[in-house]
Each structure stands twice: as structure tokens, then as C-alpha cells.
Amino acid sequence: MIEDVAAFAVLVAQQRGRNVEFAEDIVREGRAVTAPEAVELSAVDLLAAYLSRAVARCRR
């Protein structure tokens, strides 16, 4: 089961231009990071305190 989930995480990361190693570590090692670290690792695009701010940033 872990192999399948890890493979899927890698595939999604590759398709979205994300950090593949981090995606696999999340599944295999249970790795967790803070929100700012996730930005640094290219796991997410941006941080926003409110959904409305996130939507506004994505529309730019």
C-alpha cells in the first residue's frame, strides 16, 4: 500500500512541478514541515492567512 501511495505522490509532484523527493518523504517517512518550509521546498505556491487572499493572489 505504501508503495502505491508513494508512487502516486511522486507522479502528482512531477506533473505539478513540485518537489518530488519531499512528496515521497511525506508518504514514506511521515515527514512534516511548517508552512514557510513548504514554500521553500516547492511543496506549495504561496501562503495566505485567508482564502480570499489566496484566490486574489492566484488571479494575478
Buried (B, 14 or more C-beta within 10 A) or exposed (E): EEEEEBEEBBEEBEEEEBBBEBBBBBBEEEEEBEEEEBBEBBBBBEEBEEEEEBEEEEEE
